[in-house]
Amino acid sequence: MSDTDLLLREDKPGGIAIVTLNRAPVNALSPALLMEFGALMDQLAADDAVRAVVIRSAFKVFSAGLDLKEAQGFDLAAQQAVVEGLNTGFLRLFACPKPTVAALGGAAIAGGLFFGLASDMRVATPRAQLGLAEVRVGVDFPVGPMEIARATLSPEMLRRLMLSGQPIGAETAARAGIVDTLAEEGELMETALSTAHGLAGHPPRAYAAVKRQIRGDTIARIEAAIAAGANAPEDGWFTDETTAAMRRMIG
């Protein structure tokens, strides 16, 4: 483990595994980070010593979403790789049979918000901003994130976040049921760990079974779409609008 690793894992007493997003400076998403994240979630799901997982950021920003400067140069293969990463990485988190808690201490935007939406519980500080900016970037949603958002957000909040492309504050998100617990700045991890310990106290097989009852239909739709080729859209992910929209977003 080193400061250059994209992800850091720390095992705490009581079977709590902390996963830290560590791609400086803002945890911008890349195919490598997303696929590594999915593989790590598989490892944690299979590790009998792990009772719950907490996901956090090493930086003030939780995750700014796709690396737009990098993405402007994506060819067809790179576009397909990032779609596969988004579908696969967040499916692995959403389907994890163990309790998962996202500790949102800063902005979680576009793809970066799905670390939270795919988790079981979300703890946030008041300065956290949550948004789905894809429409402003000039792309639609891959099937995995789209299905996870539909399963997690109310129809009203789905419409607001996706069609406006604008973020909301943590307090608004808490009133909408997106954030489960608000924590003061210095208490984020303490609150997230307490939440994880509470969930880890449930009988693990029962927890996994109930979670599958809640999420099983969504998981099946994502898996079926991936099997039908959703990870490799023939025309790529971007349209003729995308690069110009990305340039406007970067400024």
C-alpha positions in Angstrom: 0.0 0.0 0.0 1.3 3.5 -0.9 0.2 7.0 -1.4 0.1 6.3 -5.2 -2.4 3.5 -4.9 -5.8 4.4 -6.4 -7.5 2.7 -3.5 -6.4 2.1 0.1 -7.8 -0.6 2.3 -7.7 -0.5 6.1 -9.1 -3.2 8.4 -10.5 -2.0 11.7 -11.5 -3.9 14.8 -15.0 -5.5 14.6 -14.6 -6.5 11.0 -15.0 -3.1 9.5 -13.0 -2.5 6.2 -12.3 1.1 5.2 -11.9 1.7 1.5 -10.3 5.1 0.8 -10.5 6.7 -2.7 -7.0 8.0 -3.3 -6.7 9.4 -6.8 -5.4 12.9 -6.2 -6.5 15.6 -6.3 -10.3 15.0 -6.6 -10.8 11.2 -7.1 -11.6 11.8 -10.8 -12.9 8.5 -12.2 -10.9 6.4 -14.7 -11.4 2.9 -16.1 -8.5 1.7 -13.9 -9.9 3.1 -10.7 -13.4 1.8 -11.4 -12.3 -1.8 -12.3 -9.9 -1.9 -9.4 -12.8 -0.8 -7.1 -15.1 -3.5 -8.5 -12.4 -6.1 -7.9 -11.8 -4.9 -4.3 -15.5 -5.1 -3.6 -15.5 -8.7 -4.8 -12.6 -9.4 -2.4 -14.4 -7.8 0.5 -17.6 -9.7 -0.2 -15.7 -13.0 -0.1 -13.7 -12.2 3.0 -15.4 -13.8 6.0 -13.5 -11.5 8.4 -15.2 -8.4 6.9 -18.6 -7.6 8.5 -19.1 -4.1 6.9 -17.4 -1.6 4.5 -17.0 2.1 4.8 -16.0 4.1 1.7 -14.4 7.5 2.1 -12.1 10.0 0.3 -8.5 10.9 1.1 -9.3 14.5 0.0 -11.7 17.4 0.6 -13.6 16.4 -2.5 -15.2 13.0 -2.3 -15.2 12.4 -6.1 -15.6 14.9 -8.9 -16.7 12.2 -11.4 -15.2 11.5 -14.8 -11.8 13.1 -15.5 -13.0 15.5 -18.2 -9.6 16.6 -19.3 -8.6 13.0 -19.9 -11.9 12.1 -21.3 -11.8 14.6 -24.1 -9.3 12.4 -25.9 -11.1 9.1 -25.4 -11.3 7.0 -28.5 -14.0 4.3 -28.9 -12.1 1.7 -26.9 -11.5 4.1 -24.0 -15.2 5.2 -24.0 -16.2 1.5 -23.8 -13.7 0.9 -21.0 -15.1 3.7 -18.9 -18.7 2.5 -19.5 -17.6 -1.0 -18.4 -16.0 0.4 -15.3 -19.1 2.4 -14.3 -21.4 -0.6 -14.9 -19.2 -3.2 -13.3 -17.7 -1.2 -10.4 -20.9 0.2 -9.1 -22.8 -3.1 -9.6 -20.2 -4.8 -7.4 -20.9 -2.2 -4.7 -24.7 -2.3 -5.1 -24.7 -6.1 -5.0 -22.3 -6.5 -2.1 -24.0 -8.8 0.5 -22.4 -6.9 3.4 -23.3 -3.6 4.9 -21.8 -0.6 3.0 -21.6 3.0 4.3 -20.5 6.0 2.3 -18.8 8.8 4.2 -19.4 11.9 2.1 -17.2 14.8 3.4 -17.2 16.8 0.2 -18.6 17.1 -3.3 -19.8 13.8 -4.9 -20.6 14.7 -8.5 -21.8 12.7 -11.5 -20.2 9.2 -11.5 -18.6 10.1 -8.1 -22.1 10.2 -6.5 -22.7 6.5 -7.3 -20.2 5.5 -4.6 -22.9 6.9 -2.3 -26.0 5.8 -4.2 -24.9 2.2 -4.5 -24.1 2.0 -0.7 -26.6 0.9 1.9 -26.2 4.1 4.0 -24.9 7.6 3.4 -23.4 9.8 6.1 -22.5 13.4 5.0 -21.1 16.6 6.4 -23.1 19.9 5.8 -20.5 21.0 3.2 -21.1 18.0 1.0 -22.6 18.7 -2.4 -24.3 15.9 -4.3 -25.1 16.1 -8.0 -25.6 14.2 -11.3 -24.0 16.4 -13.9 -24.0 14.0 -16.9 -26.5 16.1 -18.9 -24.2 19.1 -18.6 -21.2 16.9 -19.8 -23.2 15.8 -22.8 -23.6 12.1 -22.0 -26.4 9.8 -20.9 -26.2 7.3 -18.1 -24.8 3.8 -18.6 -27.3 1.1 -17.6 -25.7 0.3 -14.2 -25.7 3.8 -12.8 -29.1 4.5 -14.3 -30.8 1.4 -12.7 -29.0 2.1 -9.3 -30.3 5.7 -9.4 -33.9 4.6 -10.2 -33.7 2.1 -7.3 -32.3 4.7 -4.8 -33.8 8.1 -5.6 -37.4 9.2 -5.6 -38.9 10.0 -9.0 -38.9 13.7 -8.1 -35.2 13.8 -7.0 -34.2 11.6 -10.0 -35.8 14.2 -12.3 -34.3 17.2 -10.5 -30.8 15.9 -10.3 -30.6 14.3 -13.7 -32.3 17.0 -15.8 -30.9 20.1 -14.1 -27.4 18.7 -13.8 -27.0 20.9 -10.7 -25.9 19.7 -7.2 -27.8 19.9 -4.0 -26.5 20.5 -0.5 -26.3 17.8 2.1 -29.2 19.2 4.2 -31.5 19.2 1.1 -30.3 15.6 0.4 -31.1 14.6 4.0 -34.6 16.0 3.7 -35.0 14.0 0.5 -33.8 10.8 2.1 -30.6 10.6 0.0 -28.4 11.3 3.0 -29.3 9.1 6.1 -27.2 11.0 8.7 -25.7 14.4 8.9 -22.4 14.6 10.8 -20.3 17.6 11.9 -17.0 18.1 10.0 -14.8 16.4 12.6 -17.2 13.6 13.3 -17.8 12.1 9.8 -15.7 9.0 10.2 -16.8 8.4 13.8 -20.4 8.5 12.6 -19.8 6.4 9.6 -18.0 3.7 11.6 -20.7 3.8 14.2 -23.3 3.2 11.5 -21.2 0.4 10.0 -20.8 -1.3 13.4 -24.6 -1.1 14.0 -25.3 -2.7 10.6 -22.6 -5.3 11.2 -24.4 -6.4 14.3 -27.3 -7.9 12.3 -27.1 -11.6 11.5 -25.1 -11.6 8.3 -27.0 -14.2 6.3 -30.3 -12.4 7.1 -28.8 -9.0 6.2 -27.6 -10.4 2.8 -30.9 -12.1 2.1 -33.0 -9.0 2.9 -30.7 -6.8 0.9 -31.1 -9.1 -2.1 -34.8 -9.0 -1.7 -34.6 -5.2 -2.0 -32.1 -5.0 -4.8 -32.3 -8.3 -6.6 -34.6 -7.1 -9.4 -32.3 -4.1 -10.1 -29.2 -6.3 -10.0 -30.8 -8.8 -12.5 -31.7 -6.0 -15.0 -28.1 -4.7 -14.9 -26.6 -8.1 -15.3 -28.9 -8.9 -18.2 -28.0 -5.6 -19.9 -24.3 -6.3 -19.5 -24.8 -9.8 -20.9 -26.5 -8.3 -23.9 -23.5 -6.0 -24.6 -24.1 -2.9 -22.5 -20.5 -2.7 -21.5 -19.4 -2.1 -25.1 -21.8 0.3 -26.9 -21.0 0.0 -30.6 -20.9 3.7 -31.2 -19.2 4.5 -28.0 -20.6 6.6 -25.1 -19.9 10.1 -26.5 -21.9 12.1 -29.1 -20.9 15.0 -31.3 -22.0 17.2 -28.4 -19.9 15.7 -25.7 -16.4 17.2 -26.3 -17.8 20.7 -26.5 -19.8 20.2 -23.4 -16.8 18.9 -21.5 -14.8 22.0 -22.6 -17.5 24.3 -21.3 -17.5 22.4 -17.9 -13.8 22.7 -17.5 -13.9 26.4 -18.4 
